[in-house]
Amino acid sequence: MSSTVLSQVEKTIISLPLHEQLWLIERLVHHLREDSTKSHAIEQDAFESQLAVMVKDPEIQAELREIDREFAVTEADGLEN
């Protein structure tokens, strides 16, 4: 959006009565929060999908088994919860 359009929107908002300006701000915040929540949910779904793919990957499974073997000694040292 061009700065000319934004300037015009600002001038229009400033010309509104205070209670209408406040109402408009509240609506804008509401929409921003909704968009943020939706965006977070989409990102979370994508992350979980990537994890599901990784869990099935034989190379990752082999690496996790190797890590388990490497830390087996540490787990036996009595400091495990």
C-alpha positions in Angstrom: 0.0 0.0 0.0 1.4 3.4 -0.9 2.2 6.0 1.7 -0.3 8.3 0.0 -3.1 5.8 0.7 -1.9 5.3 4.3 -1.8 9.0 4.9 -5.3 9.4 3.6 -6.5 6.5 5.9 -4.8 8.2 8.8 -6.4 11.5 8.1 -9.8 9.8 7.8 -9.3 8.0 11.1 -8.2 11.2 12.9 -11.4 12.9 11.7 -13.5 10.3 13.5 -14.9 10.9 17.0 -12.7 9.4 19.7 -15.1 6.5 20.5 -15.1 5.4 16.9 -11.2 5.6 16.7 -11.1 3.4 19.8 -13.6 1.0 18.3 -11.5 0.8 15.1 -8.3 0.2 17.1 -10.0 -2.6 19.0 -11.2 -4.2 15.8 -7.8 -4.0 14.2 -6.1 -5.6 17.3 -8.7 -8.3 17.2 -8.0 -9.1 13.6 -4.3 -9.0 14.1 -4.6 -11.5 17.0 -6.8 -13.8 15.0 -4.3 -13.7 12.1 -1.5 -14.4 14.5 -3.3 -17.3 16.0 -4.1 -18.8 12.6 -0.5 -18.3 11.5 0.8 -20.0 14.6 -1.5 -23.0 14.1 -0.4 -23.4 10.5 3.3 -23.3 11.6 2.6 -25.8 14.3 0.9 -28.2 11.9 3.8 -27.9 9.5 6.3 -28.6 12.3 4.3 -31.6 13.4 4.1 -32.9 9.9 7.9 -32.6 9.5 8.4 -34.5 12.8 6.1 -37.3 11.6 8.2 -37.6 8.4 11.4 -37.6 10.4 10.1 -40.3 12.8 9.6 -42.7 9.8 13.1 -41.9 8.2 15.4 -44.9 8.6 18.5 -42.8 8.7 17.1 -40.7 11.6 16.0 -43.9 13.4 19.6 -45.3 13.0 21.1 -42.0 14.3 18.8 -42.0 17.3 19.8 -45.6 18.1 23.4 -44.6 17.9 22.8 -41.7 20.3 21.1 -44.0 22.7 24.1 -46.4 22.6 26.5 -43.5 23.2 24.6 -42.3 26.2 23.8 -45.7 27.7 26.9 -45.4 30.0 25.7 -42.0 31.2 22.3 -43.3 32.0 23.8 -46.1 34.1 25.8 -43.6 36.3 23.0 -43.2 38.8 22.2 -39.6 37.9 19.1 -40.5 35.9 15.8 -39.2 37.3 
